[in-house]
Amino acid sequence: MTRPKPIRYDRDTWLVMRDDAVLPKAVIRRYTDKRGRDQYLVIRWDLDPGQRRLMSVCESLERADELVLWDNNAVRGYWDGPPNPHPGG
């Protein structure tokens, strides 16, 4: 399974799809800090706005996308699971 690229929603927003084909797993928002550098906020997405949570702040879109993992709820075998990074490195 290959990692899908984030879907650009507008100039500063990307939707990150993982397990569900319709609902995003996360939203990445770009902001510029006071030094003029881009910062990418990774927000766990939920239908209920009150359940959305800031998960991380990154300096690149690529790193922000890497931090959004697949759900590991379905047992598929050790090597046949979602393409999350191996915990051993």
C-alpha positions, 0 to 999 in steps of 0.5 A, a space after each residue: 500500500 502506497 502512501 497517498 499524497 495530501 489533497 490540496 483544499 486551498 492555498 494553506 490547507 491539505 486533507 490527509 486521507 488514510 483508512 477511510 475513502 471519504 473522511 480525512 484522517 487529518 488536516 494540515 494547515 500552513 501558517 507563517 510564524 513571526 520569523 517568516 517561516 512556514 509552520 504546518 499544523 497537523 490536526 486530527 480531523 473529526 466530524 464533530 469540531 469539538 473532537 478535533 485536536 492539534 497533534 503536531 507542528 512541523 516545518 515541512 508538509 512532507 514531515 507533517 504528512 509522515 506523522 499521519 498514520 494508518 489505524 492498526 485496528 485490523 489484524 493482518 499479520 506482521 508484514 501485511 499491515 498498514 505502511 506505518 514506520 516499523 517501531 524498530 527503525 
